Amino acid sequence: MYTFPLPCLQPIPSSAQPAAACAEAELVAQLQQGSEAAFRTLVERYQHRIYRTVLALLHSPEEAEDVAQEVFVEVYQTIGRFRGEASLTTWLYRLATSRALKQQRRARARKRFAYLTSLLGFDNRVLYEPAHNEHPQAQLEGQQQVALLRARIAQLPDQQQVAFTLRHEQELSYEEIAAVLNTTVSAVESLLFRARKTLRHHLQPTLRHV
């Protein structure tokens, strides 16, 4: 079980932590009052869901850990501006998917730059050799089909990618996904339909079903 390191916080006695069953509104109120115990409760309650969501988009445990920790740091720094227009869970998913997609775009940009650098090396010397497999975790696990599926999911438009990930990795309802994406249930249905259609088109007959 991964636990996010929180170097900015001092250990809090377990007796000082808010009850696990406290209402979301109460937790938010305590967070906005600067309660470190409430923040620890927040991390304990949501860290696995946030980490799994980010990992599903980035496919790198190390990057997922970094991005997930950034999400909680952002919550700690900006909770005072949270006004409750959406639920706390929805807000966390929005932050997580937004940061993961930004990280994904940065990684793609680095790869493009590295590839161009390798082509433009001085004295015909290759300065960088692009990786042949974008998903080393899948390669180590020997899951060739999973790697192919992940690669295709990563090529989906952002909203389709997020909707597909939240539905199939986190098993969120259509209503919950609509809240995260700030759209309608019918729009989510359309996003998922188009995502599945695209994946089937590219992956058949390699994968039996998506």
N, C-alpha and C positions, 0 to 999 in steps of 0.2 A: 504494500500500500504506500503510495507516494504521498509525502507530506511536504507542503510548500514551506521552504525556509522563510522566516519572517524576522530578519535581523534588526528591523527597526523597533521591534516590540520586545519587552521584557517578559519573562515567564509570569503567568498569572496563576495563583492558587486555584485549584479546581472548584473550590467552594465559592469563588468569586464569579465564576462563569454563569451567564444567564441560563435558565432552564432550556433544554433542547426543544421543548414543545412550545416555547413562547411564540406568540402570533407574529406574523411578518411585520405588521405595523409597529409592534413593540420593539422588534429587533432593529428596524430602520430608525426608530426614535433614539434608541441607545447608540446606534452607530453615529448618528448625527450629533450626539452629545460627546462624541469622542471616546466612547467606551472601547478599550482594547479587548476586554473580555468578549464583548459583542462581536468584535471583528474576528476573533478566533472562532467563535461559534459559526459565523458566516462561512469562514474558510472550511471548517470541518463539515458543514452541511452541504456545501456546493462544490468543493474542490474536485471531486471525482467526475461529476457531470461536466464541469467546465474543461477539465483536462481531456476527457474522452472526446468532447466536441472538437477541441482544437486539434487533437491527435488525428481525428478522422479527416481533417482538412489538410494537415501538414505531413502526416505519415512519418514524422521524426519525433521520437520520444524526447530528445534533448530540446528541440525547438518548441515542442508542445509544452514542456515544463516551463521554459522561459516565458512563453506567451501567456500561459495560464497564470503565472505569478504576476506578470504585468497587469493582467485583468484585475487581480485583487488589489494590487498597489493603486491602480486607477480608482477603484471603488473607495479605497481608504482615503484617497486625496480629494475625491469629488462627491462623496456621499451627501455633503451639505447642499448640493444643488439638485439632489433627487427629489422630485415633487410628486411622485406616485402616479404619473399619467399611465404608466404600465406597471405591472407587478415587478417586484424585485428580481424574481427568477427570469422574467422576460428581459429585463435590463441587463442582467448578467450574460444571457445568451447573446444579446445584441453586441455587447462589448467583446465577447469572446470571438464571435464570428467575424466581426469587423477587424479585430487585430489579427486574426488568423489569415484573413484574405489579404491584408496589407503585407504580412510577412511572406505570404505566397507570391505576391507580386514582386516584392523585393528580391526574393530568391530567383525568380524567373529573369529579372533584370540583371542580376549578377551572373547568371549562366550565359545570357546573351552577350554580356560584356566580355566574359571570360573566353567565349568562343571566338568573338571578333579579335580579342587579344592574341589568341593562338594562331589565327590566320595572319595577323600582322606582326608576328614576332621578328625581332631583329636578326639579320644574317640567316634567314630561313630557319630559325630556331623556334620550336614550339614552346611558348611561354606557359601554356596551360593545356592540359589534356582533359576535355570534358568527360564527365562520368558516363559510362555506357548504360548504367541502370539508375534511374532516378529514385528508386525505392529500395535501398539496401536492406531495410528491415524485411521486406517481402522476399528479397533474394535469399537472405539468411534462413528464413522460414521455409524456403522452397515452395512458395505459393505463387507460381507464375501467373495463374489466372487472377489472383487477388491483386497482384501488381498491375496487371493490364487494366482491371476494373478501376483501380485507384487513379491510374494515369488518365483514363477517359473521364472520370468524375472531375478531376482537376482541370480538364479542358472545357467543362460546362461553363456557361455564363454564371456570374457570381450568385445571383439570386436562385438559379436552379440548383447550383452546387450546395448552397446553404440549406435550401428546402429539402433536398435529397438527403443530406447528412443528418439534419435534425429529425427527419422522419425515420430513416433506416438505422442510424447509429444511436440516436437518443430516444427513439420511439415516441416523439412528441405527437400530440394530436394535431389535426389540421388547424384547429382554433389556436393552439399554442404557437404553431409556426407562423400563422397569420399575425399574431401579436408581436413576435420577434421581428418579422419583416415589415411590420406596420402596413399590412395590406389586408385583403379580404380572403375568406376561406376559398371562394371560387378562384381567386388568383393563385392561391397555393395549389389547388387542384390542377390548374393549368400548368404551373411551373413543374410539378411532379410528372404530369403527363408528358410534357415536352422533354424533360430530363430522361425519363425511362425510354421514350421513343428514340432519342438520340443514342442512348447507351445500347439499346437492342440493335440499332442499325450498325453500329461500329463493332459490337462484340459478337454478334451471331456469325458463324456457329461456334465460336470459341467458347462462349459461355452458354449454358443451357437456358438459364433465366437470370433476370436481374430483378 
